[in-house]
Amino acid sequence: MSDQQRKNPHDLPDASGLTIGILGGTGDQGKGLARRFALAGHRVTIGSRKAERAQEAADDLGSGLPVSGAENPVAAGRSDVVIVAVPWDGHKATLESLRNELAGKIVVDCVNPLGFEKAKGAFALPVEEGSAAEQAAAVLPDSRVVAAFHHVSAKLLLDPAVDEMELDVLVLGNDREATDLVQALAGRIPGMRGVYGGRLHNAGQIEAFTANLISMNRRYKAHAGLRITDV
């Protein structure tokens, strides 16, 4: 269906058959997303600089799930959609090293450039390109970069007692087909919904808002997420 034919913004493509790679999948956020997408029936490859470490992370999620581990280039190359969940300080270098493997793919950046100080708590760091997602787009000119999954609690993703993730995921990007697909992918996780949040140049405030959520969670001992009303 073309953009002209699509009249309902809630019409989304079928994302059920997508294979997913997660760069930085050995961390809690990446591992949690791997777990949830595997439970939803997706084949997931956790990526790391070392294949052994990636496989250990996959094994930690338990047997029976379609999750495997591999070095980052293999994880990127074998997947339809690649989620970037690496630490901020390694973000640019990791993507530069994978430019060829990520060419032509939808790359979902969920990295939050944050700093932490005892007196300040969490705070947003300045990014020359404007945001981590815009940095990814600059480094990966042949990829379709989307920003999403910034405000999802890693602890809840990994908690076997949590059946549904009751939150909305803001999805930003310049490619309508890509953002629709990532919205649909978010909706594959029970309780979660993908909501279009604007073009990629709006990603900076979305990434920075994670610092506010961290402050809320510390104050209220919670795992706060977002819900968008009237959409």
C-alpha positions in Angstrom: 0.0 0.0 0.0 1.4 3.4 -1.0 1.5 6.5 1.3 -1.2 8.0 -0.9 -3.5 5.0 -0.5 -2.9 4.7 3.3 -5.5 6.9 5.0 -5.5 5.4 8.5 -2.2 6.2 10.4 -2.9 3.1 12.5 -2.5 0.8 9.5 0.9 -1.0 9.9 2.7 -3.7 8.0 3.1 -7.3 9.1 6.3 -7.6 11.1 5.9 -11.2 12.3 8.6 -12.7 10.0 11.4 -10.3 10.7 14.7 -11.5 12.0 16.4 -9.2 14.5 20.0 -8.5 15.4 20.9 -6.6 18.6 24.2 -4.9 18.8 25.1 -4.6 22.5 22.8 -7.5 23.3 24.9 -8.6 26.2 23.8 -5.6 28.3 20.5 -5.6 30.2 18.6 -3.5 27.7 19.7 -5.4 24.6 19.3 -8.8 26.4 15.8 -7.8 27.6 14.7 -6.8 24.1 16.1 -10.0 22.7 14.1 -12.0 25.2 10.8 -10.2 24.5 11.2 -10.4 20.7 12.1 -14.1 21.0 9.0 -14.7 23.1 7.0 -13.0 20.3 8.4 -15.6 17.8 11.2 -13.7 16.2 14.6 -15.2 15.5 17.1 -13.0 17.4 20.9 -12.8 17.1 22.7 -11.1 20.0 25.8 -9.4 18.8 29.0 -8.6 20.7 32.7 -8.0 19.9 33.3 -11.6 21.0 31.1 -14.5 19.8 31.5 -16.4 23.1 30.2 -13.5 25.2 27.3 -13.1 22.9 26.4 -16.8 23.1 26.6 -16.7 26.9 24.1 -13.9 26.9 21.8 -15.9 24.6 22.2 -19.0 26.8 21.3 -16.8 29.9 17.8 -16.3 28.5 17.1 -20.0 28.8 16.6 -22.9 26.4 13.7 -23.0 23.9 14.0 -19.4 22.7 15.1 -18.7 19.2 18.1 -16.6 20.3 21.7 -17.1 19.3 24.9 -15.2 19.8 27.6 -14.1 17.3 30.2 -11.4 16.6 28.7 -8.0 15.7 29.3 -8.3 11.9 27.6 -11.7 11.8 24.6 -10.5 13.9 24.2 -7.4 11.7 24.6 -9.3 8.4 22.1 -12.1 9.1 19.2 -9.9 10.4 16.5 -7.9 8.7 16.3 -5.3 11.4 19.3 -4.4 13.6 18.8 -2.7 17.0 21.7 -0.7 18.4 21.9 -0.9 22.2 25.6 -0.4 22.7 27.1 1.9 25.4 27.2 5.6 24.3 31.0 5.8 24.5 31.4 3.0 21.9 28.4 4.0 19.7 30.2 5.8 16.8 33.1 3.4 16.5 30.9 0.3 16.6 28.7 1.7 13.8 31.6 2.8 11.7 33.1 -0.7 11.9 29.8 -2.2 10.6 28.9 0.3 7.8 29.0 -2.4 5.1 27.0 -5.0 7.1 24.3 -2.5 7.9 23.9 -1.0 4.4 20.4 -1.2 3.2 19.0 -2.4 6.5 16.6 -0.7 9.0 18.8 0.2 12.0 16.9 1.0 15.2 19.0 3.2 17.6 17.9 3.1 21.2 21.1 4.6 22.7 20.7 7.4 25.3 23.8 9.7 25.6 23.7 10.3 29.3 26.1 11.2 32.1 25.8 10.5 35.8 27.0 12.5 38.7 26.2 12.1 42.4 25.1 15.7 42.7 23.2 15.9 39.4 21.9 12.4 38.9 21.4 11.5 35.3 21.7 14.2 32.7 21.8 14.5 28.9 25.1 14.8 27.2 25.6 17.1 24.2 26.0 15.3 20.8 27.6 17.1 17.9 25.1 15.7 15.4 22.2 16.5 17.7 21.4 13.0 19.0 22.7 9.4 19.0 20.2 8.6 16.2 21.4 11.4 14.1 25.0 10.4 14.7 24.0 6.9 13.5 22.4 8.3 10.4 25.5 10.3 9.6 27.8 7.3 10.1 25.4 5.0 8.1 24.4 6.9 5.0 23.2 3.7 3.3 21.1 2.5 6.2 17.5 3.5 7.2 18.0 4.8 10.7 15.0 4.9 13.1 15.1 6.0 16.8 13.0 3.9 19.2 12.9 1.9 22.5 14.6 4.6 24.6 12.2 4.5 27.5 11.8 0.8 28.1 12.8 -0.6 31.5 15.5 -3.2 31.1 14.5 -4.7 34.5 10.9 -5.2 33.3 12.0 -6.6 30.0 14.0 -9.3 31.8 11.4 -10.0 34.6 9.7 -13.3 33.9 6.8 -12.2 36.2 6.0 -9.4 33.8 3.7 -10.7 31.1 3.0 -7.4 29.4 5.0 -4.2 28.9 2.4 -1.6 29.5 3.9 1.4 27.6 4.2 3.2 24.3 7.4 3.4 22.3 8.1 6.6 20.5 9.3 5.9 17.0 11.2 8.6 15.0 12.6 8.6 11.5 12.6 10.2 8.0 11.5 7.0 6.2 7.8 6.4 6.6 8.0 2.7 5.5 10.8 2.1 8.1 9.0 3.9 11.0 5.8 2.0 10.2 7.7 -1.3 10.3 9.4 -0.4 13.7 6.0 0.6 15.1 4.6 -2.7 14.1 7.7 -4.5 15.6 7.1 -2.7 18.9 3.5 -3.9 18.8 4.7 -7.5 18.6 5.6 -7.3 22.3 2.4 -7.8 24.4 1.2 -4.5 26.0 3.6 -2.4 24.0 2.6 0.0 21.2 4.7 1.9 18.7 3.7 5.6 18.2 5.2 7.8 15.5 7.0 10.7 17.3 8.4 12.8 14.4 11.4 13.0 12.2 14.9 12.1 13.2 15.9 15.6 14.0 13.5 15.4 17.0 15.3 12.4 18.5 17.5 14.5 20.8 14.8 15.5 23.3 13.5 11.9 23.3 16.9 10.5 24.2 17.4 13.3 26.8 14.0 12.6 28.5 15.4 9.3 29.6 17.3 11.3 32.3 13.9 12.5 33.6 12.5 9.0 33.7 15.6 7.8 35.7 15.0 10.6 38.2 11.3 9.6 38.5 12.2 6.0 39.0 14.7 6.8 41.7 12.3 9.0 43.6 9.3 6.7 43.4 11.2 3.4 43.3 9.4 2.5 40.0 10.0 1.6 36.4 8.2 4.4 34.7 7.4 4.4 31.0 5.2 6.5 28.7 1.6 6.4 27.6 0.4 8.7 24.8 -3.2 9.8 25.2 -5.8 10.4 22.5 -3.9 8.5 19.8 
